[in-house]
Amino acid sequence: MTSIILLSVFGIVQLFLGFLRSNKVLLPGVLLVLLAVFGANLADWNQAPQSFFNHMLTVDHYTVAFTGIVVLTALLLLPFSRSYVVAHEPNLAEYYALLLFSLVGAIMMIGYDHLLMLFVGIEILSISMYVLAGASKRDSRSNEAALKYFLMGAFATGILLFGIALLYGATGTFALSQIAAAVAAPANASLLPMLYIGILLMIIGIGFKVSAAPFHFWTPDVYEGTPTFFTAFMSTVVKTAGFAAFLKLLAVALPAAQGFWAPTIQAMCALTLLLGNVGAAAQTTTKRMLAYSSVSHAGYLLIGLVAGNGSLTGPAANGIFFYSLAYSIATVAAFGVLKLVADHRQRDDYAGLNGLGKTNPLLAFVMTVAMLSLAGIPLTGGFFGKFFLLTAAVGQGHIGLVVFAVVMSMVGIYYYLRPIIAMYLRPAEGPTAEAVPVDGLQAFTLGLLALLTIVLGILPGFLSGIL
């Protein structure tokens, strides 16, 4: 709760700082705010679970853990916010304010205990992202991305809200614990069709938010057109909050309906893995490849939902937490390098990375570590993220799904190696032969991201049982 208050207050303060007409105080201010929020969130770890807003929001270990991921991700992203998008803006206050407000929505999605709180959190996060997707006012691709994201997102939100209404009609409540009791012992069996349709519509609505197939069709175009900094935010914070909300819905409210929703999630998982990996392998630009890659990682996280067995603790929940952390860190590193390179070389295809190993050894090393982690190569956090999820799935008997996920991981190795090959084996020519400028804060952040990825791959045990 402290995190929500701090982010809301400083988000409003950030807007007033815009009157100063000076961008110099904005970035340090937001960094300090997020450091304070991260510290306040950690302070809640040893506190007993607390409920707020008439038991609509709960702060417990689950909430603190996933809130820590989204706040840390935003904190690590901020040094890359000086981009070609905001360079033309006289004031950045509104962008930073929207980022803080979007984090409020993400935390609400993580800690909700009431479906109306889930809806409010999704809307706060989504509306902020609709605006940020179109932050580059002079870029037609950014305008197109914002329009597509808004129209498709509004449609998906309508489906989600319809599902919430049907779930309320079948159970008579919005509270997750009361929904669970009503589903486990239905007072009127004739309402079960309404219940099942409501569950299906909610899965569709949240599936859109996390880029799960077949509701992923917006992802490549929106990710490509959105300014790179906000794309990184969208692919990490939004996905982490979405899966935390997804897991809580299935594990707390609908464990008794697992026989209905589990086959649906399994089918979505297999389709997401297939379309995400095959789509990424067919791309010619790094940014669009990372967009389809984000879809494929949603597939791996869906494995955790399948193996969750109706619980917010245990191997599957811990696997989702660890995977979300490792994925977020590697994705921030990849998009951070891509943004710096694309801003300087004015291209985001694989050729834009040519010769980076010679001109910018640090950028090439960080990008390599990020690609290896996303591919799930040992000694990186991504390897143990997949290992924990697949192990949990094997423990629940989903052998076929695990084998399919391993095969798709092999496809992933192909397209994750392409940037590495370009950086180290392809010569830089013309403007790409120049070194990409990197300031001290960005270099420190990139080094920290690479270090965290390697530490998670060498010492995964200290986080493996956090939930």
C-alpha positions in Angstrom: 0.0 0.0 0.0 2.9 2.3 0.8 4.2 1.8 -2.8 0.9 2.8 -4.3 0.7 5.9 -2.2 4.2 7.0 -3.0 3.9 6.4 -6.8 0.5 8.2 -6.9 1.7 11.2 -5.0 5.0 11.5 -6.8 3.2 11.0 -10.2 1.2 14.1 -9.5 4.2 16.0 -8.2 6.0 15.0 -11.4 3.3 16.7 -13.5 3.8 19.9 -11.6 7.6 19.7 -12.1 6.8 20.2 -15.7 6.2 23.8 -15.0 9.9 24.2 -14.3 10.6 23.7 -18.0 13.8 21.9 -17.1 14.4 18.2 -17.8 17.5 18.0 -15.7 15.7 17.4 -12.4 13.2 14.9 -13.8 15.3 11.8 -14.3 17.2 12.0 -11.0 13.9 12.7 -9.3 12.2 9.6 -10.7 15.2 7.4 -9.9 15.0 8.5 -6.3 11.2 7.9 -6.2 11.6 4.4 -7.5 14.4 3.7 -5.1 12.2 4.8 -2.3 9.3 2.7 -3.6 11.6 -0.3 -3.9 12.8 0.1 -0.4 9.3 0.6 1.0 8.1 -2.5 -0.8 11.0 -4.6 0.7 10.0 -3.3 4.1 6.6 -4.9 3.7 8.2 -8.3 3.4 8.3 -9.0 7.1 4.9 -7.6 7.8 1.8 -9.7 8.3 -0.6 -9.8 5.3 -2.8 -6.7 5.3 -6.0 -5.9 3.4 -7.0 -2.5 2.2 -10.1 -0.9 0.5 -12.6 -3.2 2.2 -10.6 -6.3 1.4 -10.2 -5.4 -2.3 -6.4 -5.3 -2.2 -4.0 -7.5 -0.2 -0.3 -6.9 0.6 1.4 -10.2 1.3 4.6 -12.0 0.2 3.1 -12.7 -3.2 2.3 -9.0 -3.7 5.7 -7.8 -2.4 7.6 -10.3 -4.6 6.0 -9.4 -7.9 5.8 -5.7 -7.1 9.6 -5.9 -6.5 10.1 -7.2 -10.0 8.0 -4.4 -11.7 9.6 -1.6 -9.7 13.1 -3.0 -10.2 12.5 -3.3 -13.9 11.3 0.3 -14.2 14.3 1.4 -12.2 16.7 -0.4 -14.5 15.0 1.0 -17.6 15.1 4.7 -16.6 18.7 5.4 -17.7 17.7 4.6 -21.3 14.8 7.1 -21.3 17.0 9.7 -23.1 15.9 8.7 -26.6 15.2 10.0 -30.0 11.6 10.2 -29.0 11.9 12.5 -26.0 14.9 14.4 -27.4 12.4 16.5 -29.4 10.1 17.1 -26.5 10.4 20.4 -24.5 9.3 18.6 -21.3 9.4 15.0 -20.2 7.3 15.3 -17.0 4.2 13.8 -18.5 6.0 10.7 -19.7 7.6 10.0 -16.4 4.3 10.7 -14.6 2.6 8.2 -16.8 5.3 5.6 -16.0 4.7 6.1 -12.3 0.9 5.8 -12.8 1.3 2.7 -14.8 3.2 1.1 -12.0 0.3 1.9 -9.7 -2.0 -0.1 -12.1 0.5 -2.9 -12.2 0.7 -3.2 -8.4 -3.1 -3.2 -8.2 -3.2 -6.1 -10.7 -0.7 -8.0 -8.6 -2.3 -7.4 -5.2 -6.1 -7.5 -6.1 -8.5 -9.6 -4.1 -11.6 -8.3 -5.8 -12.4 -8.4 -9.5 -13.2 -4.7 -9.6 -9.8 -3.9 -8.3 -8.3 -6.0 -11.0 -10.3 -4.1 -13.6 -9.2 -0.7 -12.2 -5.6 -1.8 -12.2 -5.7 -3.0 -15.8 -7.3 0.2 -16.9 -4.8 2.4 -15.1 -1.9 0.4 -16.6 -3.5 0.1 -20.1 -4.5 3.8 -20.5 -1.0 4.9 -19.6 0.5 2.5 -22.1 -1.9 3.6 -24.9 -0.5 7.2 -24.5 3.1 6.2 -24.2 2.9 4.0 -27.3 2.2 7.2 -29.3 4.8 9.3 -27.5 6.7 10.0 -30.7 4.3 12.5 -32.1 6.3 13.0 -35.3 6.6 9.3 -36.1 3.7 7.8 -38.1 4.6 4.3 -36.9 4.2 5.4 -33.3 0.8 7.0 -34.0 -0.3 3.8 -35.7 0.9 1.7 -32.8 -1.0 3.8 -30.3 -4.2 3.6 -32.4 -3.9 -0.2 -32.8 -3.1 -0.7 -29.2 -6.0 1.5 -28.0 -8.6 -0.1 -30.3 -7.6 -3.7 -29.7 -7.0 -3.1 -26.0 -10.4 -1.4 -25.6 -12.0 -4.4 -27.3 -10.2 -6.9 -25.1 -11.1 -4.9 -22.0 -14.7 -5.1 -23.0 -14.4 -8.9 -23.3 -12.8 -9.0 -19.9 -15.5 -6.9 -18.3 -18.2 -9.1 -19.9 -16.5 -12.1 -18.4 -16.3 -10.4 -14.9 -20.1 -9.7 -15.2 -20.9 -13.3 -16.1 -18.7 -14.5 -13.3 -20.6 -12.2 -10.9 -23.9 -13.4 -12.2 -22.9 -17.1 -11.6 -21.4 -16.6 -8.1 -23.0 -13.4 -6.8 -19.7 -11.9 -5.7 -16.6 -10.2 -6.9 -14.3 -11.3 -4.0 -11.9 -14.0 -5.1 -12.3 -16.2 -1.9 -16.1 -16.0 -2.1 -16.0 -16.9 -5.8 -13.8 -19.9 -5.0 -16.4 -21.1 -2.4 -19.3 -20.5 -4.8 -17.6 -22.5 -7.6 -16.6 -25.3 -5.3 -20.2 -25.7 -4.0 -22.5 -24.2 -6.6 -25.9 -23.3 -5.2 -27.5 -23.5 -8.6 -26.0 -25.9 -11.2 -28.0 -24.3 -13.9 -25.7 -21.3 -13.7 -22.6 -23.4 -14.6 -22.8 -22.5 -18.3 -22.7 -18.8 -17.3 -19.7 -19.5 -15.1 -17.8 -21.3 -17.8 -18.4 -18.6 -20.4 -17.4 -15.9 -17.9 -14.1 -17.8 -17.2 -13.4 -18.2 -20.9 -14.0 -14.5 -21.6 -11.7 -13.5 -18.7 -9.0 -15.8 -20.0 -9.3 -14.1 -23.4 -9.2 -10.6 -21.9 -6.1 -11.3 -19.8 -4.5 -13.4 -22.5 -4.6 -10.3 -24.7 -2.7 -8.3 -22.0 0.1 -10.8 -21.8 0.4 -11.4 -25.5 -0.8 -15.0 -25.4 -1.8 -16.6 -28.7 -4.2 -16.4 -30.5 -4.6 -13.0 -28.9 -1.1 -11.8 -29.7 -1.7 -10.3 -33.1 -1.3 -6.7 -31.9 2.1 -7.3 -30.4 4.5 -7.2 -33.4 3.1 -4.0 -34.9 2.6 -2.2 -31.6 6.1 -3.2 -30.3 7.7 -2.1 -33.6 6.0 1.3 -33.7 6.2 2.2 -30.0 9.4 4.1 -29.0 12.0 1.5 -27.9 12.1 2.6 -24.3 8.4 2.2 -23.8 8.4 -1.1 -25.8 10.8 -2.4 -23.2 8.5 -1.2 -20.4 5.5 -2.8 -22.1 7.2 -6.2 -22.7 8.4 -6.5 -19.1 6.2 -4.6 -16.6 2.9 -5.3 -18.3 3.7 -9.0 -18.8 4.9 -9.5 -15.3 1.8 -7.8 -13.8 -0.5 -9.7 -16.2 0.8 -13.1 -15.3 0.8 -12.3 -11.6 -2.9 -11.4 -12.0 -3.6 -14.4 -14.2 -2.0 -16.8 -11.6 -4.0 -15.3 -8.7 -7.3 -15.5 -10.7 -6.8 -19.2 -11.5 -5.2 -20.2 -8.2 -7.4 -18.3 -5.7 -10.7 -17.8 -7.4 -11.0 -20.8 -9.7 -9.1 -23.8 -8.4 -12.4 -25.8 -8.3 -12.9 -25.1 -12.1 -9.5 -26.4 -13.0 -11.0 -29.2 -15.0 -12.5 -26.6 -17.3 -9.8 -23.9 -17.7 -6.7 -26.2 -17.6 -7.2 -27.6 -21.2 -7.8 -24.1 -22.5 -4.6 -22.8 -21.0 -2.7 -25.8 -22.3 -3.9 -25.2 -25.8 -3.0 -21.5 -25.5 0.4 -22.4 -24.2 1.2 -24.8 -27.2 -0.1 -22.3 -29.7 1.8 -19.4 -28.1 5.0 -21.3 -28.1 4.6 -22.3 -31.8 3.6 -18.9 -33.2 6.0 -16.9 -31.0 9.1 -18.9 -31.9 8.3 -19.5 -35.6 7.3 -15.9 -36.0 10.5 -14.7 -34.3 12.7 -16.9 -36.5 11.1 -15.3 -39.6 11.9 -11.7 -38.7 14.6 -9.5 -40.3 14.7 -6.8 -37.6 15.9 -7.2 -34.0 13.1 -5.2 -32.6 10.4 -7.2 -34.3 12.2 -10.4 -33.4 12.1 -9.3 -29.7 8.4 -8.7 -30.1 7.7 -12.3 -31.3 10.1 -13.4 -28.7 7.9 -11.8 -26.0 5.0 -13.8 -27.3 7.1 -17.0 -27.0 8.0 -16.2 -23.4 4.3 -15.8 -22.6 4.0 -19.4 -23.7 6.7 -20.5 -21.2 5.0 -18.6 -18.4 1.7 -20.3 -19.4 3.4 -23.6 -18.5 3.6 -22.3 -15.0 -0.2 -21.6 -14.9 -0.8 -25.2 -16.2 1.4 -26.6 -13.5 0.2 -24.3 -10.8 -2.4 -26.8 -9.5 -4.4 -24.0 -7.9 -1.7 -22.6 -5.6 0.1 -19.3 -5.1 3.0 -21.1 -3.6 5.0 -24.2 -4.6 7.3 -25.0 -7.6 5.1 -23.5 -10.3 4.5 -20.2 -8.6 8.1 -19.9 -7.7 9.0 -20.8 -11.3 6.8 -18.0 -12.6 8.4 -15.5 -10.2 12.0 -16.5 -11.1 11.2 -16.6 -14.9 9.6 -13.2 -14.8 12.6 -11.7 -13.0 15.2 -13.3 -15.3 13.2 -12.5 -18.4 12.6 -8.9 -17.3 16.3 -8.3 -16.6 17.5 -9.8 -19.9 14.8 -8.0 -21.9 15.8 -4.6 -20.4 19.4 -5.3 -21.3 18.5 -6.3 -24.9 16.2 -3.3 -25.5 18.7 -1.0 -23.8 21.4 -2.0 -26.2 19.1 -1.9 -29.2 17.9 1.6 -28.3 21.4 3.0 -28.0 22.4 1.4 -31.3 19.2 2.3 -33.2 19.4 5.9 -32.0 23.0 6.3 -33.3 22.9 4.1 -36.4 19.2 4.9 -37.3 18.4 1.2 -38.0 17.0 -1.7 -35.9 17.7 -4.6 -38.2 20.4 -7.2 -37.6 22.8 -5.4 -39.9 22.6 -2.4 -37.5 24.5 -4.6 -35.0 27.3 -5.4 -37.4 30.8 -5.0 -35.9 29.5 -4.0 -32.5 31.9 -6.4 -30.8 34.8 -4.2 -32.1 33.3 -0.7 -31.8 31.5 -1.2 -28.4 32.7 -4.3 -26.6 30.5 -3.6 -23.6 27.3 -3.3 -25.6 28.1 -6.5 -27.5 28.9 -8.4 -24.3 25.6 -7.3 -22.6 23.6 -8.1 -25.7 25.2 -11.5 -25.9 24.4 -12.3 -22.2 20.8 -11.1 -22.8 20.4 -13.2 -25.9 21.8 -16.3 -24.2 19.5 -15.8 -21.2 16.5 -15.4 -23.3 17.5 -18.5 -25.2 17.8 -20.5 -22.0 21.5 -21.3 -22.2 23.1 -22.5 -18.9 24.9 -20.1 -16.6 22.2 -17.5 -17.2 19.0 -16.7 -15.4 16.9 -17.7 -18.3 18.1 -21.3 -18.2 17.0 -21.8 -14.6 13.7 -19.9 -15.3 12.8 -22.5 -17.9 14.2 -25.3 -15.8 12.0 -24.4 -12.8 8.9 -24.1 -14.9 9.5 -27.3 -16.9 10.3 -29.2 -13.8 7.1 -28.1 -12.2 5.2 -29.2 -15.3 6.8 -32.6 -15.3 5.9 -33.0 -11.6 2.2 -32.5 -12.6 2.5 -35.0 -15.5 2.5 -32.6 -18.5 5.2 -34.5 -20.3 4.0 -33.8 -23.8 3.8 -30.1 -23.2 7.3 -30.1 -21.7 8.8 -31.9 -24.7 7.1 -29.5 -27.1 8.5 -26.5 -25.1 12.0 -28.0 -25.3 11.7 -28.3 -29.1 10.5 -24.7 -29.3 13.5 -23.6 -27.2 15.8 -25.1 -29.8 14.1 -23.0 -32.4 14.7 -20.0 -30.1 18.4 -20.6 -30.1 18.5 -20.0 -33.9 17.1 -16.5 -33.8 18.8 -15.5 -30.6 22.2 -16.3 -32.1 21.6 -14.0 -35.1 22.3 -10.8 -33.2 25.5 -12.4 -31.7 26.7 -13.4 -35.1 26.1 -9.9 -36.5 28.0 -8.3 -33.6 31.1 -10.5 -33.7 31.3 -12.1 -37.2 30.0 -9.4 -39.5 32.1 -6.3 -40.3 30.8 -2.8 -39.7 30.6 -0.6 -42.8 30.0 3.1 -43.3 28.2 4.9 -40.4 27.9 1.6 -38.5 31.7 1.5 -38.1 31.6 4.4 -35.6 31.4 3.7 -31.8 27.9 4.1 -30.3 28.0 6.8 -27.5 27.1 5.5 -24.1 27.1 7.7 -21.0 28.3 6.6 -17.6 24.9 5.8 -16.0 23.9 3.7 -19.0 27.2 1.8 -19.0 26.8 1.1 -15.3 23.2 -0.1 -15.7 24.2 -2.3 -18.6 27.0 -3.9 -16.6 24.6 -4.4 -13.7 22.1 -6.1 -15.9 24.6 -8.5 -17.3 25.9 -9.2 -13.8 22.4 -9.9 -12.5 21.7 -12.2 -15.3 24.9 -14.2 -14.7 24.3 -14.3 -10.9 20.8 -15.7 -11.4 22.3 -18.4 -13.6 25.0 -19.3 -11.1 23.2 -18.8 -7.8 19.5 -19.4 -8.5 18.8 -21.1 -5.2 18.5 -17.9 -3.1 15.3 -16.9 -5.0 13.9 -20.3 -6.0 11.7 -20.7 -2.9 10.6 -17.1 -2.3 6.9 -17.8 -2.5 
